Amino acid sequence: MLLMTIIQSGVDSLKRAGKLSARIRHTTNMIFKCRTSEMGGHKQVCPDGHYERVQWNSCHHRFCPQCGALAIDRWLARQKARLLRCEHFHVVFTMPAELNPLWELNTKLMTNILFKVVQGTLNDLLADPKRLGARVGVIAVLHTWGQTLFWHPHLHCLVSGGGITKSGEWKPVKNGFLLPATVVREMYAKRMLAMIREELGAGRLRVPEGQRAESWQRVTIKLAKKKWNVKICERYSHGAGVATYLARYMRGAPIRPERIVSWIRDQVRFSYLDNRTDPKVRRVMHLSTEEFVRRLFSHLPEPNLKVVRHWGLYNARCKDQLNECRDLLGQSAVEDVPEMGWRDFCDRLGGKAPECCPTCGIRLVDGPVVMAERKQWPLKLPQQAA
């Protein structure tokens, strides 16, 4: 895979320059070994003895661009089994670019602040009797990158178009209208800035070197006058489509391999959509390999940081209330979804079944375990184009 080769070359360059952190080193050690003899594996054999091969294990690292498809599919199956049979809305909360320096230095704290503010904003507005007056279900997923891999923190939320009232009745949104975007935007901005000021005042937010917390307090005053970006998309008749979109970015690198155009003379060329001018036109960006990999790994999630969270009816602790809503909507209670095996996942992909003997077509069976080998990394890179 060309993307993996580019990553390996860029990591080598960062290492020589002394810019490779321990966290990135650990991540690359995992993803470079993915599906190689370094991970160990097991043999797959034809029951009639026609064919055998070794199936190497995956690394299962959430940043690996190679092996997240099965985990994504399992997550998506669990979410689809829990979704209410009602309209859903896709709401996007974006952080102003002026706050990116704070985000880069305080990724974990700023992430938690963003989730907390968005949760409170949606819950309070939708629980207000003057609006919906009900408890809804929300699935929120954090993305920190834009098309060019620069910092662009934003939260995608899948929101049920209705909820359960205090009296136990199901109440749908009126006329397909979730909330006024202006009201959501103003409350979101006000609460976010208030929390940032509080954290700055308490000294829990680090500021860039050579700057003072007081100067960032003044930045928040200016941002209070700015129009914040909150997008409430048109309603969807069901939530499965939005859930599928959110699942795509749960695991793997921030860029899909198919967006890589070329890698020539240590220059990476990749396509992107310019949302500021014409979002329908795909352009090509040129970056050095080192800069490309630096941007890529700047979005590596902090250890143990949850980038997917469930609120309200979709929270795991609200299973009884969710089932109550499902009953009101004519749905059966939530059932545990059998975890899809990798063989079934491969079969579902269609085409020529890779789990069958190429000679007789019989399904391969698992053979003996193959122990992991020890190799020196990095491996020799292929030659770049001239």
N, C-alpha and C positions, 0 to 999 in steps of 0.2 A: 504494500500500500504506500503510495507516494507520500501521503500525509505523515505516516510513521517515519519514513526516511528523512523528511524535512525536519521533524521534531528531533530526531537523533542528531542531525547535523547542527541544529541550533543549540541543543543542549551541550554538545561538545564545545561550541564556540563560547557559550556562557560560562562553562566550567573553566576554560583556559583564561577567561577574563576575570575569574573570581567572583562571578555574579550568580552562581548557582546555589540556591538555598537548600537546606537539608530537606525541606518538605517537597520541593520540586525533584530533588535527587531521589527521594523515596518513591514518588509517583512514577517517575520515568523508569526506575528499576522494575517496578511492577508491570507497566504497560509494555516495555521492551521484551519482557519474558512471556507475555500473554500468548498462549497457544504455541509454545515452543517446548522443546525437551527440558528447558529449565524449570517448567512448572510440573513436569511429570504428566502421566495420563494413563490410558488403558488401551488394550488392543481391541479391535472389532474384527470379528471373523465370520466367514460364511459357514453356516452349519454343515454344509456339504464339502467344506475344505477347498473351495475354488479361490478364495481371496481373503486377505487380511490386511489391516492397516492399523496405524497408531493414531488415536485421537488425543491430542494434547489438551490439557486443562486450560481454562481461561483464568485471567487474573481477578475478574469481578471488581476492579477498581472503578469507581463511578466516573472518573475522568478518562477512562480508556476509550478510544474511538473505534475499537474493534468488537468488543464483546458485550455491549449493553442491551442488545436487541431483545434477548429473552427476558431479562429483568424488567424492561419497559413493558413488554407484552403481558407479563404476569401482573404488574401494577395496574395496567389499564383494565385488565379483566376484572380485578377486584373493584375498581372504581365504577365500572359500568354496571356491575351487579348491585351496587348500592344507590345508584342515581334514581331520583324520584321521577315519576312519569309526568313531568310538567315542563313548561318552558324554562329555559335557562338563559342567563346573560353572561357575556364575557366583558369584564371590567379591567382596565389596565391603569395602574397608578405608577407614574414616572417620577424619579427624583430629578430636581434641577441639576444641570451640569455644573453649576457653581459649587455644589457640595461634593463633587467628585474627589477633591483632595482629602476631605475628611473621611470619605468612604474608603479610600485606598489605605489610609492609616488605621482605620477602626472598622474593618469589614464586619467582624462578628457583632459588635455593638450596634453599628448602623443597621445591619440586617435585622436584628431583633427589634430595634426601634421602628423600622418600616413595617414589619409584620404587626407589631402591637398597635400602631397608629391606624393602619388600614383595617384591622379587625374591629377596633373600637368605632371607627367611622361608619363602617357598613352596619355593624350590629345596632348602634344607637339610632341611626337614621331609619333603618327598616323596622326597628321595634317601636318607633314613635307612632302612637295611635293616629296622628294627623297624616301619616303616610301609609305604610303597609300595616303596621301594628302587629307584627308576627315574627317568629323566630325562623330564620332561613338556614339553608345549608351552603357552605362555602368551601371550595378547594382553592388554595393559593399556592402559586409556584413562583419562585424568584429567578429572574434572569439578570445578569449583570453586564452583558455585552450588547453591542450594536453590530451592524453589518460589517463594519471595518475593524471590529475587535477592540475598539476603545471602550472605556467605562461608560455604561449606560444602564444603571440599576433601575429596574422596574419590576412590578409585581403583577402577574396575570391572575385574575380571580374568576373562577366559575361560580356563579351565584344562582341559586334556585329562584325561579320566578314566582315565588309564593312561600308560605310558611305556616306554622301552626300557632294559633293564638293562645292566650292564657286560658281561654275557656275550652281548649281542645278541639277547635274547629280549623279546617284547612282554609286558608285565605289566599287566593291568587292575586298577583299584581293587577292593577286596574289598567285596562286598555293597552296591555302590552308595554307598559311604561314602568321601569324599575324605580329610578330616582332622577331628579333634576341634576344634570352634570354640574351646574354652577354651584349648587348647594354642597354637593360631594366635594368639589374642588376646594371650596372655601374652608370647609371643616377639616379636610385632609391637610391643607397647607398650614392652617392655624395650629393644629395639634402637633404636626411634625416639627415646626419651628419652635414651639413651646418646649418640646422634649429635648431638642438639640440645645437650646439655651440652658435648660436645666443641667444637662450633662456637661456642657462647657463650664458652667458655673461651679459644678462639683469637681471639676478636674478629671473627669472620667474619659473625656474625649481628647485624644492627642491632636495637636495641631502641627502643621508643617514646620520644619526646622527654621528658626529665625522669625517666626510669627508668634503673635500673642493671642490668647483666647478672646481678649477684648475686641480685636479686629474682626474675629469671626462673629462676635455678637452683632457687630455693625452689618456684617453680610446678611445675617438673618433679618435685620430690619429692612434692608433693600429687597430681600426675597419676599417679604410680606406684601409688597406692592406689585409683585410679578404674577402673571397668570400661570398657574401650575397646570401641568398636562395630565388630565384624567380623561380617559376615553371609555364611554359606555357604548359598546357595540349593539347593533340591532339584535333583537331577541332571536333565539333559536328554539325550534319546536322541541328539541331534546338536548341533553348536555353531552352526549357521546362524542359529537364532533369536536367540541372545545376540549374535552378531556383528552382526545387523541392528539390534538395540537400541543397541549401542555406536556403530554408524555414524551414527545419527541425531544425535549430539551432537558429531561430529568437526568440523563446520563450521557457520557461521551464528551468529546471536545466541543468548544463553542462554534466550531465551523465544520460543516459536512465535507467529507472528502471530495464529493462531486463539484464543490465550488473551487477547488484548486485547478487553475488553468495550466500553469507550467512552473517549473523550477529550473532556471537557467542562470549560470554564472553567479550562483549564490543569491539570486533574486527570486522571490516568490511572487507569483502573479495569481490573484484570486478574484472572483467576481463578487459584486455586492450591489444591493439596491440603494440608491440615493434617495432616502425618504424626504430630504429637505427640498429637492428640486422636482424630480419626476420619479415617484416610486415604482413606476412601471418599466423604467429603463434600467437594464443591468449594465453596470460599468465594471472596469477592471482596475484593481489597485496593485501597485508594485511596492514591495517591502523587502528589506534585507532579511536573510534567514534568521539572524539573531533577533531582529526587531519583531518579526512575525511570531517567533516562539516566545519572546518576552510578553507580548500582548496576550498570546494564547494562555500562558500559565498565570497571568495576573488574575484570571478568573477561576483559578483552582479553589474550590470551597475550603473553608477552614475545617479542621478536624471536628467531627461530631456536630457540625452546624446543619440544622435541618432547613433545607431549602424548599420543602413541600410541607404545608400545614393544612389541617382540616378544622373548620370551625362550625359551630352551631349544629345543625342536624347531621352534618357529615363528619362530625367528630366521633371517634370510636366510642367515647363514653356516653354518647347519646343514642345508642342502638335502639333502646326501647321507644324513645320518642320518634326516631326515624321509622321504625316499624309501625307506629301509630299513624304516621302520615301516609305511609305506603298503603295501609288498610283503608284510609279515607280516600285514597286515589285509586283503589281497586287493584293494588299490587299485593303479591304475597310477601311474607316476611323475608328479610335478607338472609340468604344462605351462604355458607362458606363456599368459595369457588375452588374446585380442585386445582392444585398447582400444575400448570402445564409443564410437561417434561421436554427436554431439548429435542428428543426424537420427534415428538408430536409437533413441536414448533417447526422443525425442518420440513416435515411432511406438509404442513400448512402453507409453506412458502411456494409449493408447487414446483413445476418443472421436473427435471430428472431427479428422482429421489436419491440423495447422497447416502442414505442409510441402507441402501440395497446393494447386493452383490452385482457388479457389472457383468458377470458371466451368466448367472442363472436368475437374477432378479429377486432372490430370497432376501428377506430383511436380515441385516447383520446382527449378531449378538455380541454382548460384551465378553471379552476375554480377560486375560490376566492384567494386573496393574503393572504399569511401566514406571520405574522410579525416576525421579528428577535427576538431571545431569547438572554438573557445574561447568559454567563457561565464563570466559572473560568478556565483559562488556566495556565499551560498545562493540558490536560486530563491525566488520568492514563494510563501509557504505558503497553502494553502486556509484559509478561514475556519472557526474552531471552532464547534461548536454552542453556542447561547446557554445 
